[in-house]
Amino acid sequence: MTPPPGWYRDPSAPHQERWWDGTAWTEHRRTPEATGYGPVAGHAQAPRPEQQAPRPHAPSPQGLPPQGPHPPGYQAHQAWSGRPDAVPPAGGGGSGAGGGRAKAVALTAAAAVLVAAVVAGVVALGGDDGGSAGAQASPATAGTTDPAPVSDPPSSSPGTPAPSADAPAVVEDQLNGVTFPLPDGWERPRHVAEDDVMMTTDGTYKCPADGSVCRHGLVVSRTVTAKAESAPEALAREDIEDAADDAYDRDLIGNKPFGGIESHEEVASGPVAVAGRAGYYVRWRVRTAEGPGGYVQSMVFPSTVGTESPILVRYVFDAGEDGPPMSDMDTITKGIRPVGDADTGGGVGSGIGPTD
């Protein structure tokens, strides 16, 4: 049996009373009366329809029970079970419970008188704060008519300008302290096993030899470690064969997505300025048993941060009409920058060494 409609202590605001319509809480609240507590059986006055706030989504009484003041006969120490029918009906209790109920009634009445005194004091102070008491809204009225507070959206820091929509997209290599431009037709790596891949071409295709997933282009950045040699030219020439094998011979699990490499030739090499540092690159044209093959380039230059350990950048571009344009290699190289520095650059044919 659910409690009858009436005014009960608001579970979310104990200093107010809230109307229970017999099945759910409404949005109508009021300050508790100074005398008595809970609805008097048969005399609970429902709020007028024009006063009662609409409740498009009436809260479930589950977890929101009518708390004190309670329906007549409700024991103050009884825990709410989450169901309105857990409230005992008005009337007697078991034998020996009279003393406990009397204490609960006395404590509840004292609390109601204290709350009424506090509310009366707040109303009185509000009336003295400039203007007549009639101009001040009571807490019950304010709780019923005022809209719920709305949090303002966070504003950006005045010292941090928003990025321009025209700003070029970049990919950051935090380990090596450089950024790479992201040309049209390229994207940040997705569903790629290697964690040193900086970018790939849009989309995938079925590898010609084994039907696995291939991409028409990718760019890798890694730090050269545990090498006795540190000269960029020597490191680039040492890496180019491994780069070709990784790209077009065997993959990470030993499969041959292009049927293996049949031949290769060096098509370009030489000094290159990268992020204001003197580097070196070697480029091979690779032909495979299946598919058009492609181009592989190894480029090494000193890092601009920390111990200036050499940075190795590998470019893998499929040949043929589906592969990315070879000009993207130089576009990416020229756009490599130290993190936070937009003034240094380079590229094949650029001046070698740091810029002033």
N, C-alpha and C positions, 0 to 999 in steps of 0.2 A: 504493500500500500504506500503510495507516494504522499508526501506532505501536502496539505491543502494549500491553495493559493494564499499568499500573504507576504508581509514584509519580514525579511530575515537579515541577519548580519551578512554583509557582502564578503565573500571569501577573499576577494582580491583587494578590498579596502575595508578593514574591520571598523574604521571610524564611521562608516556609512551603512545604511540598510539598502537592500536590493529586492526587487519584486520577483517572487517565485510564482509562475503562472500555473503551477501544478504539474508541469512536465519539464520545464527548463527555465533558466534564468533569463530575464529580460534585461534591457539596457537602462531601465528606469531605476534611479537611486534617490535616496533622501537622507537627511540627517536623522538620527534616531531621536525619538521623543524622550523627554527628560524622565518620564514616569513609565513604568511597565517595561516589558520586553516581549518580543515575539507577538504574533497576531493573536487577537482574542477570538476564540472560536465563534464563527458566525458573524464577526464584525470586521473582518479584514477588508479594507476598502481598496479596491483595485485602482491603479492609475487610470485617469481618463484617457480615451484613445488618442486625443490630440496631444496629450503629454507624453505618452509612451513612445519611446524612440523605436524606430523600425529596427528589426533585427533580421537582415536577409539571410544570415547564417547563424541560427540560434545555437549557442554552445551546448554541447552535451553535458548533462549533469554528471557524467562519468568523471570522477576526480574533482568535481566542483560541487560539493554537497552544500545544502543549506546549513551554514554554521550558526553559532549562537548569535542572536536569540533563536531558540529552537521552537518547534511546535510543542504545545503543552504535553507534558509527560516525557519529553526527550531527556535522557540522562546525559549530564554534561561530560561524564568521563567515557562515554561510549564512542569508539572509533568509527569513523564513516567508512562504509564498505565500498563506496563508489556507486551505489544504487539507491535511488530514492526510496525503494521499498524497504530499505534497511532501517529507516527511521521508525521507531515504535509508534503505534497510534496513541492518541490521547487517552488518558485513563490510567488505571492503576499499574503498579509494578509488582514485583514479587515481594514476599514478606521479608522484613529486615532491611529494606532498601530505603525506608522513610528518612532515616538520619542522613544518608548520603545525598538524597535529593534535596533535603532542606539546606545542607551546606552548599550544594551546587547552585540552588536558587539564590541563596544569600550572596554568594560570590558574584554571580552573574548580574544581579541587581546592582551591586556596588560598582561593578565595572561599567554598567550602562549609565549610572549617575555620573561617574567620572568622565566618561566620553562626552556626555551631554554638557557638562560644565566646561570642558576644553573647547567644544564647538561653539558654545555661547561666548566664550572669551575671544575666540578668533573672529566671530561675527562682530563683536563689539569693537575690537581693535580695527577691523576693516572699516567700520562706520566712522571712526575718528580720523581715518587717513584721508582727509580732504574730501569734501562732498558729503551729502547726507547719507544716512544709513540706507535709505530706499534706493540709492543709486548703486549700492554694492550688491553683487550677486552672491547668494549663499553658496557654500560648497556643494550642496546637493544640486542646485540649479546649474552651477558651472560644470559639474560632473556629467550632467545630462545633455546640456546643449553645446558645450565647447567641443570642437573636433579634437580627435586624438593628436598628440604632438607628432609632427613629421620631421624626420631627420633630414637636414639639408645635405645634398650630395657633396662629397669632399671636393674642395677646390684645389687646383694645382698650385704648387709653390710659385710665388711671383718671380723667384730667381731662376726657375727652370722653364724655359720656353718649350712649348709643345713642338714635337717634330713636324717639320714641314711635309706636306703631302708630296712635294716635288723632290724631297731629299732622296738620293740613291739608296737602294737597299744594300746592306752590308752584312757579312757573316763574321763573327768575332772568334778568333783562335786565342782563348784566354791563356792557354799554357805558354804559347810563344809570344804573346803580346802584340799580335798584328790583326788587322781586319782585311777581309777580301770583299771586293765589290761583287754584287750578284747581278750578272747581265740578264737581259731578256731571254726567256727560255730556260733559265736555270732556277733551281729551288733549293732550300735547305734540305739536308738529308732526311729521309723518312724510310723506315723499314730497311735500314742498312746495317749489316752486322759489324762493320769496321767502325770504331769510335773516332778515327782520325779523318773521316771524310768530311770535308767542309761544304760541298755542294754537289748536286747531280743535275742532269738535264731533266726536264719535265717528263713524267711518264716512264713506262717500262715496255719491253717487248720480249718475245720468246727467243731465247738464245738459239742460234741456228743448228748446233750440234746435238744438244741434249734436252732442249725444251725447257730449261730452267729460266729464271728471270734475269734479264740483262738491261743495262741502261746505256744510252748512246754517249754519255760523257760523265766524267766525275773528276773532282779535284781533291787531292789528299794533302794534308799538312802534318808534319811530324818533326820531332827534335832528333838530330843526329847525336847518338851517344855511343860510348865505348868504341871509338874509332881512333886509331893512332894518327890518321891523317886528318887535317882540319881545313886544308885549302879547298875552297868551293869547287874548283875545276876537278880536282881529284875525286872528291866525294860525289859529284854529279856523274862522272864517268863510271865510277864504281857501282852506282845505284841503277843506271839505266837498264841493264839486263834484268835485274830483279823486278824492276817496275814493269817491263814488258811481259815477263813470265806471269806476274801476278794478275795483269790485266787481260792477257789473251791466251795464256797457255793453260794453267791449272788454277782452279779457284781454291777457296779455303778448305774445302773438304776433298780435294783431289780430283774433282771432275774436270772435264775439258769442254767448256761451253761452246768453244769455237773449233773444236777438233784439234787444237794444238797449233803452235807457231811453225810455219814452213820456212819463212825467211824474214830478214830485217835489213834495213840500211839506214845509216845516219844521214839525215837530210838537213840538219842545221845544228850549230853549236856556237858558243862564244860567250863573251862577258855580257853581263846584264846588270843594270842598277835596279835594286828592289828596296823600296822604302828608304832610299838614300844610302843604301849599303851596296858594296861591290860583290856581285854574285856571278854565277856561271850556270849555263844551261846546256843540255844535250837533248836532241830530239831524234827519235827513230820513226821510220815508217815500217809497220809490222804487217805481214801477210799471213793469213791463217788458212787452215784447211777448209773451213766453212765460213761463209760470210765475207764481207769486203775487207776485214782487218781494220787497222786503225793507226793512230799516231799516239806515241807515248813520249812524254818529256819529263826529265828530271832536272830540277833547278834548286841550287843551294845558295844560301846567303847568310851572313851572320845575323843573329838576333839583335834587336835594338834594346833588349832588357836583360837584366841579370848578368850572367857570366858570358853573354853573347855567344852561347852555343849555336852551332849552325842549324838553320832551319831547312828542311827538305820539303819541297813542294812537287808533287807528281800531278801531271795532267794526262788524262786518258780520253781521247776523242775518237769515236768511230769514224771510219772513212765512209765515203759514199754520200748520197744526197740526204740520207736521214741523220747523218752525224752533224754535230754543231760546227759552225764556221771556224776555220783555223784562226781567224782574227780574234776570236774570244780568248785565245791563249795570251796574246799581247794585251788585250783589254784588261784581263784579270791581273796580269803581272804589273801593269802600270798603276792599277788601282790599289795595290797592297799598301797599307799604311800601318805605322805603329799605332797602337790603341791610343786614342785621344789626340792624334796629330793628323791634320788634314792637309798639311803643306808639303810633305815629302812624297816622292813618287819615283817612278823609274820606267823600265821597259826595255825591250831590245833596242839597241842603238842609242839609249840615253847615256848621259854622262855618268861615269863611274865615281863612286865615293859619296861621302856625306855632302849635303847641300848646306850653304851658308845661311 
